[in-house]
Amino acid sequence: HQMLHVLIKKLLVRVGVAGRQRLLQLAMPWARSPKRVLHAALAECLGLFAEVPEAGDGLVQLLRTALPALGTMVRSVGAEDDDAILAQTQSEKGTPAWRVAYAAHRAFERLLAGAPASAWGHLGSASLTLGPGPAASATQGGEEHAAGGRLKQKARKRDDSAMKD
């Protein structure tokens, strides 16, 4: 998996800015798919795009494109019922919700780490809308974090009871 990331990043550098923009345009429709596997793949791609050196408007455009899509992925997983997520994880059918959440959070991390502070000042336009506002976003993020904690607790209880059997 790690070597695949290295290869893809090298290819993203080689295709140049125009090539990366075209690849980004091809991948972004995956966000509208109901399939979690495409959401996880898109999040991983966005994280890789974030690690490729980009300057000026290209970086701002990546942030404007990636942040809303990643926010939507995280909110959709956070809105799911914890028991349904655990049941789906146990059945191993399809891509588990935790995988989408993990990939989206890693992409957020890569975007934040790769963007200089000067890039964040360019994001204040109306085209970047992640939610109802900073206070609501912070509250929602806390709720999503709490939901993840509850999910881990239920998984541990399930694993403990399975070990006793």
Helices and strands as residue ranges (DSSP letters): H 2-27, G 28-32, H 36-51, H 57-78, H 82-91, H 97-114, H 117-120, G 121-123, H 134-164
